[in-house]
Amino acid sequence: MNIRGCLVPTFGRGLLAVGGVGLLAAVLIVVVPAAAYAHGVGGTGESVRSFFWSGLFHMLGGWDHLLFVAGVVLLAGTVRRSAQMISLFALGHSSTLIVATLAGWRLDPLLVDVVIVLSLVFVGVVGWIGRPRNWRWFAACVVGFGLVHGLGLSTRLQDAGLPEGVWDRLARTVVFNIGVEVGQLLALGLMVWVGSAWSRRVPWAHTRKAAHGVLAGIGLVTAVLLSFGVLDATGEEELTAFGGCQVRIRTETYPEAGTRLPKDFYEPSETPPMEGFGRMLGEHLVVVYYRPDLPADQLSALRAFVTGDERVVAGPAPEQREAFKALNLFQTLLCDDLDLETARKFTDNWLPDTPAEGQ
C-alpha cells in the first residue's frame, strides 16, 4: 500500500478547514469588528513561564496570522513542501520578533496589521491562479511576510511590558516565541483534523479554488476596513464603566525603559521623563497623568494621593482632554473629573499588595 500516496491527498483535503475558518473570521469582522481585531499581547507576568502562555494564547487568537499559515499550507499541497514553507515563515517572524524586541524597534500597529491582512490577499490570489511552477519566489515572499509578522508581534510584546535587562528581556522574548510556535502548530493540527473529517463530504477539486478566494476576500475587506478606521488595530474600541470613570485597554506606548524615577510626583511646570514612566509600568506600578490647570485644592489632593502611595507615580499632560488618567500594564482609567476614590480602587484592583515590591 502506498502510504505516501494516501497521505498527501488526505493532508490536502484536510486543509479545507481553512475555508470554514475564513468564513468564521469574516462573520467576526462584520458582526463584531472590535472583538475580531483585538488580539494584543496580554497575560504577561513576572515569571518567564507566563510569557509562554501569553505567546500561545496570542497566536490562538491571531486569526489573520493563522489564516496566512493555513493558506500557505493549502497552496503547498504536500507535507514536505508545507513543512519547508512554514519553517521559512517561522524563521522570518522569529528573527524579527527577537531582534526588534531587543533593539526596541516599534512600528505603527495599523501599518503592520494592513500588511499582514494583505498577505492573505497575496496567498489567496496565488492559490486562485494556480500553484507556482517555481517555488523559490513564493518562498522568498513567505519569508518577507514572516519578517513583517514578527515586527507586529514585537511591537505588541513591547507594549505588554518587558524588563530592562538584556538577558531577562531575551529570555522572555524567546519563551514568548516558543509559545507562538506551539500555538501555531496546535491551530494547524486542529484545522487538518477538522478538515479531514469534512473531506468525505466535500470534494477537494471543487473547493480549493473557493477556499483561496475566501482568503483573498477576507484580506482585502479587512485591509479596507483598517485603512478607513472601521476596525481599530490598537484595541481602543471599548470603554467600560469603572466607578465615576471609564476603563479601556491600554494603547499608550513608551520608549525604552530608563532609570528609576527620582521622585513620585511631577509638578505642573515640570516635564515627566517618559522612559522612567515606561519603567514604572514595566515594574507593574501605576502611572498617572493629570491636567496641569487643575484647581489648587484638587492638585494638592492629587499630590497627597500620589506621594502617600508607593505604587503610583504622576506627571502633568497639557494636551490631555481628561482631567485625570491612570495606566497600569494592560488598562487605562479615564476620568473627566478628578476622582481619587476611583483612582484608589483602580490601583488596589491592579496591585492589592502594598507597598509595591522594590519600592
C-alpha positions as CSV (number, residue, x, y, z in Angstrom):
1,M,0.0,0.0,0.0
2,N,1.3,3.4,-1.0
3,I,1.1,5.3,2.4
4,R,2.6,8.5,0.9
5,G,0.1,8.4,-2.0
6,C,-2.7,8.2,0.5
7,L,-1.3,10.7,3.0
8,V,-0.7,13.6,0.6
9,P,-4.3,13.9,-0.8
10,T,-5.7,13.4,2.7
11,F,-3.5,16.1,4.0
12,G,-4.6,18.4,1.2
13,R,-8.2,17.7,1.8
14,G,-7.8,18.2,5.5
15,L,-6.8,21.8,4.9
16,L,-10.2,22.5,3.5
17,A,-11.0,23.7,7.0
18,V,-9.3,27.0,6.1
19,G,-12.5,27.9,4.2
20,G,-14.6,27.3,7.3
21,V,-12.2,29.2,9.5
22,G,-12.2,32.0,6.9
23,L,-15.9,32.3,6.9
24,L,-16.0,32.4,10.7
25,A,-13.4,35.2,10.6
26,A,-15.5,37.1,8.1
27,V,-18.5,36.8,10.3
28,L,-16.5,38.2,13.2
29,I,-15.2,41.1,11.1
30,V,-18.7,42.1,10.0
31,V,-20.7,41.4,13.2
32,V,-18.2,42.2,16.0
33,P,-15.2,44.0,14.4
34,A,-13.8,45.2,17.7
35,A,-13.6,41.7,19.1
36,A,-12.3,40.3,15.9
37,Y,-9.3,42.5,15.8
38,A,-8.4,43.0,19.5
39,H,-5.7,40.4,19.7
40,G,-3.0,42.2,21.5
41,V,-0.5,40.6,23.9
42,G,-1.7,40.1,27.4
43,G,-1.3,37.9,30.4
44,T,2.4,38.5,30.9
45,G,3.7,38.5,34.5
46,E,6.9,38.5,36.5
47,S,7.8,34.9,35.6
48,V,9.4,33.8,32.4
49,R,6.9,31.0,32.2
50,S,4.0,33.4,31.9
51,F,5.4,34.6,28.5
52,F,5.0,31.1,27.1
53,W,1.2,31.2,27.8
54,S,1.0,34.7,26.6
55,G,2.5,33.7,23.2
56,L,0.4,30.6,23.0
57,F,-2.9,32.4,23.6
58,H,-1.9,35.4,21.4
59,M,-1.4,33.0,18.5
60,L,-4.6,31.1,19.0
61,G,-6.4,34.4,18.9
62,G,-4.4,35.8,15.9
63,W,-6.8,34.7,13.1
64,D,-5.0,36.8,10.5
65,H,-1.7,35.1,11.2
66,L,-3.3,31.6,11.3
67,L,-5.2,32.2,8.1
68,F,-2.0,33.1,6.3
69,V,-0.3,30.0,7.5
70,A,-3.2,27.8,6.6
71,G,-3.3,29.4,3.1
72,V,0.4,28.7,2.6
73,V,0.0,25.1,3.6
74,L,-3.2,24.8,1.5
75,L,-1.3,26.1,-1.5
76,A,1.8,23.9,-0.9
77,G,-0.3,20.8,-1.2
78,T,2.3,18.3,0.1
79,V,3.6,17.5,3.5
80,R,7.3,18.2,2.6
81,R,6.7,21.5,0.8
82,S,4.3,22.6,3.6
83,A,6.9,21.9,6.2
84,Q,9.5,23.9,4.2
85,M,7.3,26.9,3.8
86,I,6.1,27.0,7.4
87,S,9.7,26.6,8.6
88,L,10.7,29.6,6.4
89,F,7.8,31.6,7.7
90,A,8.7,30.7,11.4
91,L,12.3,31.7,10.7
92,G,11.2,35.1,9.4
93,H,8.9,36.1,12.2
94,S,11.1,34.6,14.9
95,S,14.1,36.6,13.7
96,T,12.4,40.0,13.6
97,L,10.5,39.3,16.9
98,I,13.7,38.7,18.8
99,V,15.9,41.3,17.1
100,A,13.2,44.1,17.1
101,T,12.3,43.4,20.8
102,L,15.9,43.6,21.9
103,A,16.6,46.7,19.8
104,G,13.4,48.4,21.0
105,W,12.1,48.9,17.4
106,R,8.4,49.8,17.2
107,L,6.2,50.1,14.2
108,D,2.7,51.6,13.7
109,P,0.3,48.8,14.6
110,L,-2.1,49.9,11.9
111,L,0.6,49.7,9.1
112,V,1.7,46.2,10.3
113,D,-1.8,44.9,10.5
114,V,-2.7,46.2,7.0
115,V,0.4,44.4,5.6
116,I,-0.5,41.2,7.5
117,V,-4.0,41.1,6.1
118,L,-2.7,41.9,2.6
119,S,-0.6,38.8,2.9
120,L,-3.9,36.9,2.9
121,V,-4.8,38.6,-0.4
122,F,-1.4,37.6,-1.8
123,V,-1.7,33.9,-0.9
124,G,-5.3,33.8,-1.9
125,V,-4.7,35.3,-5.3
126,V,-1.7,33.0,-6.0
127,G,-3.8,30.0,-4.9
128,W,-6.7,31.1,-7.2
129,I,-4.4,31.4,-10.2
130,G,-2.7,28.1,-9.5
131,R,0.4,26.6,-7.8
132,P,3.7,28.2,-8.8
133,R,6.0,26.4,-11.2
134,N,9.0,27.8,-9.5
135,W,8.6,27.9,-5.7
136,R,11.7,30.0,-4.9
137,W,10.0,33.3,-5.5
138,F,7.0,32.2,-3.4
139,A,9.3,31.1,-0.6
140,A,11.0,34.5,-0.7
141,C,7.6,36.2,-0.3
142,V,6.7,33.9,2.6
143,V,10.0,34.9,4.4
144,G,9.2,38.5,3.7
145,F,5.7,38.3,5.2
146,G,7.2,36.4,8.1
147,L,9.5,39.3,8.8
148,V,6.6,41.7,8.9
149,H,4.5,39.4,11.1
150,G,7.5,39.3,13.5
151,L,7.7,43.1,13.7
152,G,4.0,43.2,14.6
153,L,4.5,40.6,17.3
154,S,7.4,42.5,18.7
155,T,5.5,45.8,18.9
156,R,2.6,44.1,20.8
157,L,5.0,42.3,23.1
158,Q,6.9,45.5,24.0
159,D,3.5,47.2,24.7
160,A,2.8,44.5,27.2
161,G,5.9,45.4,29.2
162,L,9.3,43.8,29.4
163,P,12.2,44.1,32.0
164,E,15.1,46.4,31.3
165,G,17.9,43.8,31.5
166,V,19.0,42.4,28.1
167,W,19.2,38.8,29.3
168,D,15.8,39.0,31.1
169,R,14.3,40.6,28.0
170,L,15.8,37.9,25.7
171,A,14.7,35.0,27.9
172,R,11.1,36.3,27.9
173,T,11.1,37.0,24.2
174,V,12.4,33.6,23.3
175,V,9.9,31.9,25.6
176,F,7.1,34.0,24.1
177,N,8.2,33.0,20.7
178,I,8.1,29.3,21.7
179,G,4.5,29.8,22.8
180,V,3.7,31.4,19.5
181,E,5.1,28.4,17.6
182,V,3.3,25.9,19.8
183,G,0.1,27.8,19.3
184,Q,0.7,27.8,15.5
185,L,1.2,24.1,15.5
186,L,-1.8,23.4,17.6
187,A,-4.0,25.5,15.4
188,L,-2.7,23.9,12.2
189,G,-3.2,20.4,13.7
190,L,-6.8,21.3,14.6
191,M,-7.5,22.6,11.1
192,V,-6.1,19.4,9.5
193,W,-8.1,17.2,11.8
194,V,-11.4,19.1,11.2
195,G,-10.7,19.2,7.5
196,S,-10.1,15.5,7.4
197,A,-13.5,14.9,8.9
198,W,-15.0,17.0,6.2
199,S,-13.0,15.5,3.3
200,R,-15.5,12.7,2.5
201,R,-18.4,15.2,2.2
202,V,-16.7,18.0,0.3
203,P,-14.9,17.1,-3.0
204,W,-11.4,18.6,-2.9
205,A,-11.3,19.5,-6.6
206,H,-14.3,21.8,-6.3
207,T,-13.3,23.7,-3.1
208,R,-9.5,24.5,-3.2
209,K,-10.1,27.5,-5.5
210,A,-13.0,28.7,-3.5
211,A,-11.0,28.5,-0.3
212,H,-8.3,30.7,-1.7
213,G,-11.0,33.1,-2.9
214,V,-12.3,33.3,0.6
215,L,-8.8,34.1,1.9
216,A,-8.2,36.9,-0.6
217,G,-11.7,38.4,0.0
218,I,-11.2,38.4,3.8
219,G,-7.8,40.0,3.4
220,L,-9.0,42.7,1.0
221,V,-12.1,43.6,3.1
222,T,-10.1,43.7,6.3
223,A,-7.4,45.9,4.8
224,V,-10.0,48.4,3.6
225,L,-11.8,48.4,6.9
226,L,-8.5,49.0,8.8
227,S,-7.4,51.8,6.4
228,F,-10.7,53.7,6.8
229,G,-10.7,53.3,10.6
230,V,-13.7,50.9,10.7
231,L,-11.5,48.4,12.5
232,D,-9.2,49.7,15.3
233,A,-5.8,48.0,15.2
234,T,-4.9,49.5,18.6
235,G,-7.8,47.8,20.5
236,E,-9.1,51.1,21.8
237,E,-12.6,50.3,20.8
238,E,-14.3,49.5,24.1
239,L,-14.9,51.6,27.2
240,T,-16.1,50.1,30.4
241,A,-17.6,51.9,33.3
242,F,-15.5,51.9,36.5
243,G,-16.7,53.9,39.4
244,G,-17.2,57.5,38.2
245,C,-14.8,56.9,35.3
246,Q,-14.2,54.6,32.3
247,V,-11.6,51.9,31.6
248,R,-10.2,50.7,28.3
249,I,-7.4,48.6,27.0
250,R,-4.1,50.4,27.3
251,T,-2.8,51.6,23.9
252,E,-0.2,54.2,25.1
253,T,3.4,53.1,24.2
254,Y,6.6,54.2,25.8
255,P,10.3,54.4,24.7
256,E,12.9,52.0,26.1
257,A,12.6,51.8,29.9
258,G,15.1,54.2,31.6
259,T,16.4,54.6,35.1
260,R,14.2,54.7,38.2
261,L,12.4,58.0,38.8
262,P,14.0,60.3,41.4
263,K,10.5,61.3,42.7
264,D,6.9,60.2,42.5
265,F,5.1,63.4,41.7
266,Y,6.0,65.9,39.0
267,E,4.6,69.4,39.3
268,P,2.5,71.2,36.6
269,S,5.6,73.1,35.4
270,E,7.8,70.0,35.1
271,T,8.2,67.5,32.3
272,P,8.0,63.9,33.4
273,P,10.5,61.5,31.9
274,M,8.7,59.1,29.5
275,E,11.4,56.5,29.8
276,G,11.1,56.5,33.6
277,F,7.3,56.1,33.4
278,G,7.8,53.3,31.0
279,R,9.9,51.5,33.5
280,M,7.3,52.0,36.2
281,L,4.7,50.3,34.0
282,G,7.2,47.5,33.3
283,E,7.5,47.1,37.1
284,H,3.7,46.7,37.3
285,L,3.2,50.0,39.0
286,V,0.5,52.7,38.1
287,V,1.3,55.8,36.1
288,V,-1.0,58.9,36.4
289,Y,-1.4,61.9,34.1
290,Y,-3.3,65.0,35.1
291,R,-4.2,68.3,33.5
292,P,-1.8,71.0,34.8
293,D,-4.7,73.5,35.1
294,L,-6.4,71.6,37.9
295,P,-7.6,73.9,40.7
296,A,-5.2,74.3,43.6
297,D,-7.2,72.2,46.0
298,Q,-7.5,69.3,43.6
299,L,-3.8,69.5,42.8
300,S,-3.0,69.3,46.4
301,A,-5.3,66.3,47.0
302,L,-3.7,64.5,44.0
303,R,-0.2,65.2,45.2
304,A,-1.1,63.8,48.6
305,F,-2.6,60.7,47.0
306,V,0.5,60.0,44.8
307,T,3.1,60.7,47.5
308,G,1.2,58.7,50.0
309,D,1.1,55.6,47.8
310,E,4.4,54.0,46.8
311,R,2.7,52.2,43.9
312,V,1.8,55.3,42.0
313,V,3.8,58.0,40.1
314,A,2.3,61.1,38.4
315,G,3.1,63.9,36.0
316,P,1.3,66.7,34.0
317,A,-0.1,66.2,30.5
318,P,-1.0,69.6,28.9
319,E,-2.5,68.0,25.8
320,Q,-4.8,65.7,27.7
321,R,-8.6,66.1,27.4
322,E,-9.4,64.2,30.6
323,A,-8.7,65.8,34.0
324,F,-7.2,62.5,35.2
325,K,-5.8,59.4,33.5
326,A,-4.2,56.4,35.2
327,L,-2.4,53.5,33.5
328,N,-1.4,50.0,34.5
329,L,0.3,47.4,32.3
330,F,-2.9,46.5,30.5
331,Q,-5.6,49.1,31.2
332,T,-6.2,52.9,31.1
333,L,-8.5,54.7,33.5
334,L,-10.1,57.9,32.1
335,C,-11.8,60.5,34.3
336,D,-13.4,63.7,33.2
337,D,-13.1,65.0,36.7
338,L,-10.6,64.3,39.4
339,D,-11.9,61.1,41.1
340,L,-9.4,59.9,43.6
341,E,-11.7,57.3,45.2
342,T,-12.0,55.6,41.8
343,A,-8.3,56.0,41.2
344,R,-7.5,54.3,44.5
345,K,-9.8,51.4,43.6
346,F,-8.1,51.1,40.2
347,T,-4.7,50.9,41.9
348,D,-5.9,48.5,44.5
349,N,-7.5,46.2,41.9
350,W,-4.3,46.1,40.0
351,L,-1.9,46.0,42.9
352,P,-3.6,44.6,46.0
353,D,-0.4,44.3,48.0
354,T,1.2,47.5,49.4
355,P,3.8,48.8,49.4
356,A,4.9,47.8,45.9
357,E,7.8,45.4,45.7
358,G,11.2,47.1,45.2
359,Q,10.0,50.5,46.3
